[in-house]
Amino acid sequence: MAAPGASAELALAPAEALVAAPSTVDLADAAALPLTGLTAWQALFERGGLRTGQRVLVNGAGGAVGLFAVQLAVAAGAHVIGVAGPRSAERVRGAGAHVVVDRSSLGAPEELAAAVGGPVDLALNLAPVEPELLTVLLGLVGDGGRLVNTTVWMPAPSDEARGVRGVDVFVRSDAGQLAELVRRVDAGELRITVGERIQLAGLPALHARAAAGEVSGKVVVV
């Protein structure tokens, strides 16, 4: 996470960005924690200002970041509504979401409002979406709330008249936050969900499947 890179056996990283891996999971699976876990943490708590008792909408809840975001928000005492595809709906329920909306059942982006059932304090968009869906998500956030977006090539909109801030997340290394995520994994409070484990020789095919939208969840390459 210190610089752009690619698949490699070894990589250089600044020591101050590193912490010991969790001891309760396979080391390869532990690789699924830092980037996605930190993104979820920073989206919820740094950029989203999440507080106990708030209503949180997570769009893309079935993805690698989304499953961490659901668990962390539930642990923080939030009421969590997860939007996910049919392949990952059960994983989102298992992560603790109070309500799961099947995005394939929505005929139009505007139908999401009825499924959510009222305004939310914080909306996270963790999926590549059309601009009109970001606008719909913005409309679901109550006055004074926030829309946090990880698809940074399409900036989050704001609604200044209602005091709704749109903010984007550029994840950064943070050893303190990562150590807390590791502590929660080892304490059984946070679960790392791995969708697939593949060998390095299968990486080109994985990239092709990902580009076609056929990958669900986090994939670990060993």
C-alpha positions, 0 to 999 in steps of 0.5 A: 500500500506504500506504492502501486505494484503488481503480483510478486513473491516479495515486496518492500514496505516501510516498517512503520506500516506493518503489524504482526499478522493475526495468529488465528487464521492461515497466513495466506488468508491474513493477506485479505485483511489490510487493504480491505479492512483499512478501507472499511475502517476509514470509510466508516469512522474517519470519513463517515463519522459513524456513531452508535445508533445511526442507520448505515446503508452499505452498497456493495455489502457483499464485496471484500470491503463491504463484508468488513464494513458491515461487521464493523458498523454492527459492532459499533452499534449501528443499524446496518442495511446491506445492498448486495447481489443474490450470490452474496446475500447470505454472506451479508446476513452472516456478517450481521446486517439487519436488513439485506436488499437484493439489488437484482430485485430493484427494477430502477435505482429509485426503488432502493428508497422503498427497500431502505425504508427511510433516511440513513445517517451514513451511506457507503458506496463500495461498488462501481455504479452509474452516476444516477445511483450515486444521486439516489444514494445521496437522496437517501441520506438524511439532513446533516449526514454523509455519503462516502464513496470508494469509487474515486474516479467518480467523486461523491456528490454533496447536497449543501442545502441539506448539509449532506457531505459527499466524501471520497476515500483514498485508503492509506496505511495506518499501523494503529488501525491495522493492529486493532483489526488484527486484534479483533480477528484474533478475538473472534470479533471480526471474520475474514471472508475469502471467496476463493483461493487460487494458484498464481498460474490462474491469475490471468483468468482471474483478472478476466473474470473480474473484468467481466464482473464474475468475481464475488468476494475476496480472492487470495492468490497463493 
